[in-house]
Amino acid sequence: MVLSRIQSFPQVSPSENEEAFVRERSPQQKSTRTDEIMEGKRMRKKVRYCEDDEKETKRKRKRNRKKDEDVTPPKEVKPDDVKPVGGPVKVTGGGRERKTHYRQFEYGGNRYGLEDSVLINQGQYSPMPYVAIIKDITQEQNGRIRILVQWFYRQEEAKKKGGGYWKVNDKRGLFYSFHYGEAPAESVMHRCMVYFVPVRKQLPKRRDNPGFIVQKVYDTDEKKLRSLTDKDYEVAKQHEIDILVEKSMSLLGDLPDLETEEILNMGEST
């Protein structure tokens, strides 16, 4: 909705002005007929100005109403707009806790599936959307579809244990995490690309490979950063990271190695 701030001028009738003019005159004031006629002309001219202002205001309001009609308001997102795609994978729980799991869902003419990286709307007053990977898609007994997601963290969200925030080495940077959460399926905005690049490699050029860059893992419990290439993760987590790095490298091609000094400088910056 386009808002307009047009000052409104109240219309003043000739009779009101003339009465005000008479009241303002004191008994001691003497004027010729000519003065009264001239003053009357000035008063009538002032009235015409007010009427013209009011007409112009109405014209502006009409134009703005037309402009408002031309602007299509955003379509309200409703849970009923989200539909599961394909047959169910499994069913868990029972009674009111019963959930049906799917590999894909459709919303707004787009399909989203497991392992898709997506932007998730935080709400009306949040400046930046969340970034996450879809890990599970479930339909509840009431028909509503929810998604289990694995969250990425922006630098302004990655708190240090002793205070402050961890910094990324590039404006496109995100931190990977093993933090999971749930979100309504209708909160998904669209897909996005996230590349997992080892610290020793040069970053791809933005114009050739637009998207986010991950080089570190954020430990949400210890409030610490770890490298993608660390080898002391739990077996399942290590396997998960290796697959993501391998997939990214296959998309980006052979990225040149950084010099040792550059790698050290990047470590100091975080």
N, C-alpha and C positions, 0 to 999 in steps of 0.2 A: 504494500500500500504506500502510495506516494503522499507524503504529507505536505501541506502548503501552509505558509505563514503569511497570510495577507491581512493587513490591518483593515479593520472595518470602520467606516466613518458613519456616525449616526446622521440620518436625514433631518434637517431642520426646516420646518415649515415657515413661509413668509410671515404668517400672523404671529408666530412665536417671537421671531426676531423683531418685528415692529413693536410688539408689546415690551420686549426687553429694552428696545431703544427708548421708548417713552418713559419707562421706569427709571432709566439711567439719567434722564434729564432732570435737573433740579429746577425749582420754581424761579430761581434767580437767572437761569440761562435764557438769553434772548437770541433769537435767530430769525433771519429773514425767510421768506417763502423759498427763496432760491436755495438757501442752506439746507432747508428741510428736504427739498426735492433732490439735491445733490446727495444728501445723506441717505435718502431713500434709494437712490440709484446704487450707492455703495452697498446697502443692505441687500438689495435684490441681486446684485452681482455676487455677493458672498453666498446667497442662497443657491444661485446657479452653480457656483463652484462645488458646493456640498452635494447638489444633485448630480453633477457630472462625476464627482468622486464615487458616489454611491453606484452609479451606472457602471463605471469602470470596474469597481469592486465586484459587481455581479457578473460582468463579463469574464473577469479573471477566475471567479469561482466556477463558472460554467466550463471554462477551458480546463481547469484543474480536475473537475469531475470527469470530463471526457478523458483526460490523461489517466485518471485512476481506473476508468473502465478499460482502457487499452492495456493496462498492466495486469497480466494474469497472475493471480495469487498462487503461491506454491501449493501443490496438491497435498492435502492432509494424508499423512501416512497412517494406515490402519492395519492392525494385525491380520484382518481378513484379506489384505492384498498379498500376503505371503502364502505361497503354496509349496508343498513338498513335491519333489520330482522323482519319478521312478518308484519302485517297490521298496518296502521297508527292509532294512538290513537286519534289525533285531528288535526285540521288545524287552524292556526291562521294567522292574517294579510291578506293583499291583494296586488295584483300587484307584484311589485318587492320585497315587504316585506313579501310575503306569505311564511309560514313555515309549514312543515309537521312534526309532532311529533311522535316519536317511543319509544318503551320500550327497544329495543336492537339494537346493530349494530355489524357487523362482520368486523374484520380487522386482517390480518396476520394469518388467520386460527383460531382465537380466538373470542369468543363472549363476549361482555361487555353489562351490563344492568344497569338500574336505581339502585341507592344505592350501586353500587360496589365501593370499595376503590381501587384507581389506582395510579400508578406513572406516571407522565407526564413530558415528555422531555422538558427542558427549552431551549435547543438549543445547538449548537456545543461547545460553550465555557463555558457552565455552569457546575460546578463540580458535583452538586447534583440535582436530579429531584425533582419536586414539588410532594406533596401528596395531593390527593383530593378525594371527593366523587362525583360520577356522579349523577346529579339531573334532568337533562333533555337532550334529544337527538333530534336534529332537522335537517331536510334536507332543504336547501335553494333552491331557484328557479334554481340556476345554477347546482344543483345536489350535491353540497358539504355538508358534514355532520359536524356539530359542536355540542359541548356538553357544557351544563351549569354545572359548578362544584362548590362545596363548599370547600374552601381551608383549609388545615392544615398549621400550621406555625412551622418551625424549630426554635430552640433557637437563631440562628444567624440572624433570620428574624424578631423576636418579639422585637421591639424597646420599650424602656421605655419612658414615657413622659418627664422625666427629663434628658434623655441621658442614654446610655448603652443598654443592652439587658437582657431580662428575661432568667433565667436558668432553665433547666429541672433537675429532680432528677435522671434520668437514661439516658444512652446513646441512648436508644431506644425511648426516649421521644419526643412527638409532642404536640403542643397546638391546640385544636379545635378552630374554629372560625365560625362566621356567615357571613363571607365575601364570596361573590359569584363572579364568573367571567366566561368568555367563553374561550374555547380552541378548536383548530381543533381536530377532532376525531382521526386523524392519529398521533397526538402527544402522544397518550396513549402508554406506554411501556408494562405494564402488571399489573395484579391485585396485591394487597398486603393486609396483614391483619393489622387491627388497633383495639386494645383492649381499651375499656374505663373502667378504674379501679379507683374507689373512693380512695381518699388519705388514708383513714383508713385501706385499705387492703394491704396485702403484694403483691408485684409484681410477676407475674408468671415467672418461669425459662425460659430463652431464648431457651434452647435446647428442651424443651417440647412444647413451644408455641412461635415460631419465629414470629416476627412482631413488629409493633410500639405500643407504650403505650401512652395513653392520660389520664391525671389527672386534667388538668386545661383548662380553656377556655380563649382565648386571645381576649380582646376587641380591635378591630382595630381602633376604634374612640378615646377611652380614653387611649389607650396604657397601659391597666391594665390587670391583671390576676384575674380570678374568679374560684372557685372550682366547680367541677361537681355537688357537692351535695348542692350548694347554692339553696335557694328556692325563690329567688326574681327575677327570670327570667320572661320574658313575658310568657304567658300561652303556646303559640305554641312552643317557644324555650325550655321551661321546659319539655314539652311533648317529644320533639325531643331528648333531652339529656337522659331522663328517659328510652326511648326505646333503645338507644344505649348502655347504661350501663346494662340494663337487658339482651340484646342480648349477650353482652360480658361475663357477669357472667354465662350465660347458657353454653357458650363454654368453659370457664375456670374452671368451677366447683366452689366448695366452697373454696375460698381463705381465709387463716387465717387473723385475725385482727392484726394490728400493736399495739404496746404499745403506750400509750399516749405520752411518751417522744419522741418516734421516729416520731410521727406525728408532734409534735411541731418542731423538728429539721428540718423536711422536709419543713415546712412552713417558717422557717428562711432562708433556703438555697435559696429560690426564692424571 
